[in-house]
Amino acid sequence: MMKTEEGESFLACVTFAAPSVILDTDKLPPEPSRTQCPQCQQFVVTETSTSISSVTWLVCVMTALLGCVAGCCLIPFCSNKFKSITHRCPKCRTSIATLKKL
Ligand SMILES: [Zn+2]
């Protein structure tokens, strides 16, 4: 990424290409984001990992019980709404924030 002052003013206009640093970990989106690691104080792009929660299984079972075809059963696994997302620091592996859905 560009690090010059000129580069930053340019990138500020292109928010999609270079998302701003999010210091409030409660406001992290469910995708990798720029933030400051509370552990090593580095500005990093977080690594996200999703974990399928028990709610996902519950939704899956309920969908199956309602008589949907097998395809419907897989929908919850494709949707981040039913997953919890963990942001990790790529440098020190600290878990910075966990987003829980539902
Ligand atoms: Zn760190």
Backbone and ligand atoms as CSV (ligand in chain L), in Angstrom:
chain,resi,resn,atom,element,x,y,z
A,1,MET,N,N,0.848,-1.195,0.000
A,1,MET,CA,C,0.000,0.000,0.000
A,1,MET,C,C,0.883,1.244,0.000
A,2,MET,N,N,0.311,2.332,-0.481
A,2,MET,CA,C,1.060,3.581,-0.514
A,2,MET,C,C,1.121,4.187,0.888
A,3,LYS,N,N,2.258,4.743,1.213
A,3,LYS,CA,C,2.433,5.275,2.555
A,3,LYS,C,C,2.776,6.765,2.550
A,4,THR,N,N,2.930,7.344,1.384
A,4,THR,CA,C,3.263,8.762,1.322
A,4,THR,C,C,2.041,9.597,1.662
A,5,GLU,N,N,2.287,10.862,1.967
A,5,GLU,CA,C,1.164,11.749,2.264
A,5,GLU,C,C,0.280,11.923,1.049
A,6,GLU,N,N,0.898,11.989,-0.100
A,6,GLU,CA,C,0.126,12.106,-1.330
A,6,GLU,C,C,-0.762,10.884,-1.500
A,7,GLY,N,N,-0.198,9.740,-1.212
A,7,GLY,CA,C,-0.941,8.505,-1.364
A,7,GLY,C,C,-2.137,8.464,-0.441
A,8,GLU,N,N,-1.955,8.955,0.778
A,8,GLU,CA,C,-3.056,8.888,1.733
A,8,GLU,C,C,-4.205,9.796,1.330
A,9,SER,N,N,-3.868,10.988,0.839
A,9,SER,CA,C,-4.942,11.888,0.433
A,9,SER,C,C,-5.680,11.310,-0.768
A,10,PHE,N,N,-4.948,10.622,-1.590
A,10,PHE,CA,C,-5.588,9.973,-2.733
A,10,PHE,C,C,-6.489,8.830,-2.268
A,11,LEU,N,N,-5.972,8.022,-1.350
A,11,LEU,CA,C,-6.729,6.862,-0.896
A,11,LEU,C,C,-7.976,7.261,-0.119
A,12,ALA,N,N,-7.924,8.434,0.505
A,12,ALA,CA,C,-9.074,8.872,1.285
A,12,ALA,C,C,-10.312,9.001,0.419
A,13,CYS,N,N,-10.098,9.238,-0.856
A,13,CYS,CA,C,-11.230,9.386,-1.772
A,13,CYS,C,C,-11.745,8.023,-2.225
A,14,VAL,N,N,-10.920,7.025,-2.079
A,14,VAL,CA,C,-11.282,5.698,-2.578
A,14,VAL,C,C,-11.487,4.783,-1.376
A,15,THR,N,N,-12.573,4.997,-0.683
A,15,THR,CA,C,-12.786,4.300,0.574
A,15,THR,C,C,-12.918,2.795,0.406
A,16,PHE,N,N,-13.377,2.374,-0.742
A,16,PHE,CA,C,-13.550,0.939,-0.923
A,16,PHE,C,C,-12.209,0.237,-1.057
A,17,ALA,N,N,-11.259,0.910,-1.689
A,17,ALA,CA,C,-9.956,0.302,-1.907
A,17,ALA,C,C,-9.145,0.310,-0.620
A,18,ALA,N,N,-9.325,1.335,0.203
A,18,ALA,CA,C,-8.535,1.456,1.421
A,18,ALA,C,C,-9.432,1.879,2.572
A,19,PRO,N,N,-10.058,0.933,3.215
A,19,PRO,CA,C,-10.946,1.282,4.327
A,19,PRO,C,C,-10.183,1.969,5.439
A,20,SER,N,N,-10.822,2.915,6.087
A,20,SER,CA,C,-10.148,3.651,7.139
A,20,SER,C,C,-9.909,2.751,8.345
A,21,VAL,N,N,-8.977,3.170,9.176
A,21,VAL,CA,C,-8.647,2.392,10.361
A,21,VAL,C,C,-9.804,2.484,11.351
A,22,ILE,N,N,-10.225,1.376,11.836
A,22,ILE,CA,C,-11.325,1.327,12.792
A,22,ILE,C,C,-10.738,1.044,14.167
A,23,LEU,N,N,-10.784,2.058,15.018
A,23,LEU,CA,C,-10.178,1.888,16.341
A,23,LEU,C,C,-11.142,1.271,17.341
A,24,ASP,N,N,-12.418,1.435,17.092
A,24,ASP,CA,C,-13.414,0.864,17.992
A,24,ASP,C,C,-13.707,-0.565,17.547
A,25,THR,N,N,-13.164,-1.516,18.284
A,25,THR,CA,C,-13.292,-2.912,17.850
A,25,THR,C,C,-14.730,-3.405,17.878
A,26,ASP,N,N,-15.583,-2.667,18.602
A,26,ASP,CA,C,-16.994,-3.055,18.600
A,26,ASP,C,C,-17.654,-2.766,17.259
A,27,LYS,N,N,-16.998,-1.920,16.477
A,27,LYS,CA,C,-17.604,-1.509,15.215
A,27,LYS,C,C,-16.941,-2.159,14.010
A,28,LEU,N,N,-16.159,-3.181,14.261
A,28,LEU,CA,C,-15.508,-3.864,13.144
A,28,LEU,C,C,-16.551,-4.574,12.292
A,29,PRO,N,N,-16.420,-4.457,10.991
A,29,PRO,CA,C,-17.320,-5.199,10.105
A,29,PRO,C,C,-16.923,-6.668,10.084
A,30,PRO,N,N,-17.761,-7.506,9.512
A,30,PRO,CA,C,-17.458,-8.951,9.519
A,30,PRO,C,C,-16.392,-9.361,8.524
A,31,GLU,N,N,-15.691,-8.423,7.939
A,31,GLU,CA,C,-14.600,-8.807,7.043
A,31,GLU,C,C,-13.293,-8.199,7.544
A,32,PRO,N,N,-12.157,-8.681,7.029
A,32,PRO,CA,C,-10.858,-8.160,7.482
A,32,PRO,C,C,-10.816,-6.645,7.412
A,33,SER,N,N,-10.325,-6.012,8.478
A,33,SER,CA,C,-10.386,-4.566,8.580
A,33,SER,C,C,-9.090,-4.028,9.162
A,34,ARG,N,N,-8.864,-2.749,8.881
A,34,ARG,CA,C,-7.685,-2.109,9.448
A,34,ARG,C,C,-8.022,-1.617,10.841
A,35,THR,N,N,-7.209,-1.997,11.788
A,35,THR,CA,C,-7.417,-1.551,13.156
A,35,THR,C,C,-6.078,-1.555,13.880
A,36,GLN,N,N,-6.090,-1.061,15.108
A,36,GLN,CA,C,-4.871,-1.105,15.913
A,36,GLN,C,C,-4.991,-2.254,16.888
A,37,CYS,N,N,-3.987,-3.107,16.871
A,37,CYS,CA,C,-4.004,-4.252,17.765
A,37,CYS,C,C,-3.807,-3.779,19.204
A,38,PRO,N,N,-4.697,-4.138,20.108
A,38,PRO,CA,C,-4.566,-3.705,21.503
A,38,PRO,C,C,-3.388,-4.378,22.212
A,39,GLN,N,N,-2.901,-5.446,21.634
A,39,GLN,CA,C,-1.814,-6.205,22.259
A,39,GLN,C,C,-0.447,-5.675,21.858
A,40,CYS,N,N,-0.205,-5.586,20.555
A,40,CYS,CA,C,1.122,-5.171,20.083
A,40,CYS,C,C,1.121,-3.748,19.549
A,41,GLN,N,N,-0.037,-3.071,19.603
A,41,GLN,CA,C,-0.158,-1.661,19.217
A,41,GLN,C,C,0.188,-1.409,17.758
A,42,GLN,N,N,0.182,-2.433,16.952
A,42,GLN,CA,C,0.480,-2.274,15.536
A,42,GLN,C,C,-0.817,-2.004,14.780
A,43,PHE,N,N,-0.686,-1.217,13.704
A,43,PHE,CA,C,-1.820,-1.071,12.807
A,43,PHE,C,C,-1.798,-2.233,11.834
A,44,VAL,N,N,-2.817,-3.009,11.876
A,44,VAL,CA,C,-2.832,-4.244,11.106
A,44,VAL,C,C,-4.171,-4.379,10.378
A,45,VAL,N,N,-4.161,-5.242,9.402
A,45,VAL,CA,C,-5.420,-5.683,8.796
A,45,VAL,C,C,-5.761,-7.007,9.455
A,46,THR,N,N,-6.879,-7.062,10.107
A,46,THR,CA,C,-7.208,-8.251,10.882
A,46,THR,C,C,-7.449,-9.452,9.982
A,47,GLU,N,N,-7.186,-10.595,10.532
A,47,GLU,CA,C,-7.589,-11.835,9.882
A,47,GLU,C,C,-8.899,-12.265,10.517
A,48,THR,N,N,-9.852,-12.595,9.695
A,48,THR,CA,C,-11.121,-13.028,10.257
A,48,THR,C,C,-11.284,-14.526,10.074
A,49,SER,N,N,-11.913,-15.118,11.049
A,49,SER,CA,C,-12.264,-16.518,10.914
A,49,SER,C,C,-13.687,-16.678,11.422
A,50,THR,N,N,-14.416,-17.498,10.757
A,50,THR,CA,C,-15.790,-17.717,11.166
A,50,THR,C,C,-15.901,-19.049,11.872
A,51,SER,N,N,-16.765,-19.086,12.825
A,51,SER,CA,C,-17.037,-20.357,13.471
A,51,SER,C,C,-18.540,-20.555,13.465
A,52,ILE,N,N,-18.914,-21.733,13.127
A,52,ILE,CA,C,-20.337,-22.025,13.049
A,52,ILE,C,C,-20.852,-22.260,14.459
A,53,SER,N,N,-21.810,-21.473,14.841
A,53,SER,CA,C,-22.316,-21.575,16.200
A,53,SER,C,C,-23.399,-22.648,16.297
A,54,SER,N,N,-23.762,-22.933,17.509
A,54,SER,CA,C,-24.830,-23.917,17.717
A,54,SER,C,C,-26.141,-23.429,17.111
A,55,VAL,N,N,-26.284,-22.122,17.028
A,55,VAL,CA,C,-27.504,-21.572,16.421
A,55,VAL,C,C,-27.620,-22.025,14.981
A,56,THR,N,N,-26.483,-22.105,14.308
A,56,THR,CA,C,-26.495,-22.538,12.913
A,56,THR,C,C,-27.065,-23.938,12.801
A,57,TRP,N,N,-26.619,-24.789,13.686
A,57,TRP,CA,C,-27.130,-26.169,13.671
A,57,TRP,C,C,-28.607,-26.206,13.991
A,58,LEU,N,N,-29.019,-25.370,14.939
A,58,LEU,CA,C,-30.427,-25.322,15.315
A,58,LEU,C,C,-31.280,-24.921,14.122
A,59,VAL,N,N,-30.835,-23.881,13.425
A,59,VAL,CA,C,-31.572,-23.431,12.248
A,59,VAL,C,C,-31.616,-24.525,11.200
A,60,CYS,N,N,-30.515,-25.215,11.059
A,60,CYS,CA,C,-30.425,-26.294,10.078
A,60,CYS,C,C,-31.431,-27.395,10.389
A,61,VAL,N,N,-31.468,-27.795,11.650
A,61,VAL,CA,C,-32.369,-28.872,12.062
A,61,VAL,C,C,-33.816,-28.440,11.891
A,62,MET,N,N,-34.102,-27.182,12.304
A,62,MET,CA,C,-35.473,-26.697,12.179
A,62,MET,C,C,-35.906,-26.636,10.722
A,63,THR,N,N,-34.988,-26.198,9.868
A,63,THR,CA,C,-35.304,-26.132,8.446
A,63,THR,C,C,-35.611,-27.520,7.905
A,64,ALA,N,N,-34.815,-28.482,8.349
A,64,ALA,CA,C,-35.012,-29.850,7.897
A,64,ALA,C,C,-36.356,-30.391,8.386
A,65,LEU,N,N,-36.706,-30.072,9.638
A,65,LEU,CA,C,-37.954,-30.547,10.205
A,65,LEU,C,C,-39.152,-29.960,9.485
A,66,LEU,N,N,-38.989,-28.757,8.959
A,66,LEU,CA,C,-40.076,-28.113,8.258
A,66,LEU,C,C,-40.300,-28.712,6.873
A,67,GLY,N,N,-39.472,-29.670,6.517
A,67,GLY,CA,C,-39.709,-30.403,5.287
A,67,GLY,C,C,-39.043,-29.812,4.065
A,68,CYS,N,N,-38.108,-28.913,4.273
A,68,CYS,CA,C,-37.403,-28.366,3.124
A,68,CYS,C,C,-36.484,-29.419,2.526
A,69,VAL,N,N,-36.141,-29.194,1.286
A,69,VAL,CA,C,-35.178,-30.092,0.663
A,69,VAL,C,C,-33.800,-29.832,1.247
A,70,ALA,N,N,-32.897,-30.749,0.960
A,70,ALA,CA,C,-31.574,-30.678,1.568
A,70,ALA,C,C,-30.862,-29.365,1.247
A,71,GLY,N,N,-31.158,-28.792,0.104
A,71,GLY,CA,C,-30.498,-27.545,-0.293
A,71,GLY,C,C,-30.765,-26.423,0.684
A,72,CYS,N,N,-32.006,-26.330,1.163
A,72,CYS,CA,C,-32.354,-25.270,2.096
A,72,CYS,C,C,-31.571,-25.415,3.395
A,73,CYS,N,N,-31.293,-26.651,3.720
A,73,CYS,CA,C,-30.621,-26.929,4.972
A,73,CYS,C,C,-29.239,-26.313,5.003
A,74,LEU,N,N,-28.676,-26.127,3.826
A,74,LEU,CA,C,-27.313,-25.628,3.766
A,74,LEU,C,C,-27.247,-24.105,3.790
A,75,ILE,N,N,-28.393,-23.453,3.619
A,75,ILE,CA,C,-28.392,-21.996,3.544
A,75,ILE,C,C,-27.727,-21.341,4.762
A,76,PRO,N,N,-28.052,-21.791,5.973
A,76,PRO,CA,C,-27.424,-21.124,7.124
A,76,PRO,C,C,-25.906,-21.155,7.076
A,77,PHE,N,N,-25.322,-22.167,6.483
A,77,PHE,CA,C,-23.872,-22.269,6.439
A,77,PHE,C,C,-23.262,-21.282,5.451
A,78,CYS,N,N,-24.096,-20.786,4.561
A,78,CYS,CA,C,-23.589,-19.827,3.577
A,78,CYS,C,C,-23.773,-18.404,4.075
A,79,SER,N,N,-24.498,-18.221,5.146
A,79,SER,CA,C,-24.810,-16.877,5.593
A,79,SER,C,C,-24.020,-16.527,6.840
A,80,ASN,N,N,-23.355,-15.382,6.771
A,80,ASN,CA,C,-22.601,-14.935,7.937
A,80,ASN,C,C,-23.508,-14.561,9.096
A,81,LYS,N,N,-24.782,-14.434,8.835
A,81,LYS,CA,C,-25.701,-14.048,9.896
A,81,LYS,C,C,-25.706,-15.053,11.031
A,82,PHE,N,N,-25.364,-16.267,10.711
A,82,PHE,CA,C,-25.465,-17.305,11.725
A,82,PHE,C,C,-24.116,-17.748,12.255
A,83,LYS,N,N,-23.115,-16.974,11.924
A,83,LYS,CA,C,-21.788,-17.351,12.372
A,83,LYS,C,C,-21.235,-16.288,13.306
A,84,SER,N,N,-20.325,-16.678,14.126
A,84,SER,CA,C,-19.562,-15.687,14.873
A,84,SER,C,C,-18.223,-15.514,14.172
A,85,ILE,N,N,-17.780,-14.273,14.136
A,85,ILE,CA,C,-16.576,-13.942,13.384
A,85,ILE,C,C,-15.522,-13.410,14.342
A,86,THR,N,N,-14.358,-13.988,14.286
A,86,THR,CA,C,-13.272,-13.574,15.160
A,86,THR,C,C,-12.229,-12.815,14.360
A,87,HIS,N,N,-11.905,-11.602,14.848
A,87,HIS,CA,C,-10.817,-10.830,14.255
A,87,HIS,C,C,-9.544,-11.130,15.021
A,88,ARG,N,N,-8.493,-11.479,14.294
A,88,ARG,CA,C,-7.214,-11.749,14.925
A,88,ARG,C,C,-6.143,-10.834,14.358
A,89,CYS,N,N,-5.178,-10.519,15.204
A,89,CYS,CA,C,-4.008,-9.778,14.765
A,89,CYS,C,C,-3.088,-10.736,14.013
A,90,PRO,N,N,-2.721,-10.388,12.772
A,90,PRO,CA,C,-1.855,-11.299,12.001
A,90,PRO,C,C,-0.426,-11.336,12.533
A,91,LYS,N,N,-0.074,-10.389,13.401
A,91,LYS,CA,C,1.308,-10.331,13.882
A,91,LYS,C,C,1.498,-11.095,15.192
A,92,CYS,N,N,0.587,-10.870,16.147
A,92,CYS,CA,C,0.796,-11.519,17.440
A,92,CYS,C,C,-0.297,-12.546,17.743
A,93,ARG,N,N,-1.202,-12.734,16.792
A,93,ARG,CA,C,-2.248,-13.768,16.901
A,93,ARG,C,C,-3.245,-13.511,18.017
A,94,THR,N,N,-3.271,-12.300,18.524
A,94,THR,CA,C,-4.249,-11.992,19.557
A,94,THR,C,C,-5.640,-11.902,18.953
A,95,SER,N,N,-6.597,-12.401,19.665
A,95,SER,CA,C,-7.982,-12.231,19.251
A,95,SER,C,C,-8.436,-10.827,19.617
A,96,ILE,N,N,-8.657,-9.997,18.628
A,96,ILE,CA,C,-8.961,-8.594,18.872
A,96,ILE,C,C,-10.443,-8.400,19.186
A,97,ALA,N,N,-11.273,-9.050,18.437
A,97,ALA,CA,C,-12.708,-8.893,18.670
A,97,ALA,C,C,-13.442,-10.100,18.104
A,98,THR,N,N,-14.556,-10.383,18.717
A,98,THR,CA,C,-15.412,-11.443,18.198
A,98,THR,C,C,-16.804,-10.874,17.972
A,99,LEU,N,N,-17.274,-11.016,16.761
A,99,LEU,CA,C,-18.617,-10.561,16.447
A,99,LEU,C,C,-19.549,-11.748,16.549
A,100,LYS,N,N,-20.595,-11.581,17.329
A,100,LYS,CA,C,-21.568,-12.656,17.448
A,100,LYS,C,C,-22.857,-12.230,16.796
A,101,LYS,N,N,-23.351,-13.064,15.954
A,101,LYS,CA,C,-24.605,-12.783,15.299
A,101,LYS,C,C,-25.716,-13.504,16.048
A,102,LEU,N,N,-26.880,-12.902,16.044
A,102,LEU,CA,C,-28.060,-13.407,16.730
A,102,LEU,C,C,-27.928,-13.360,18.258
L,1,ZN,ZN,ZN,-1.003,-7.754,17.620
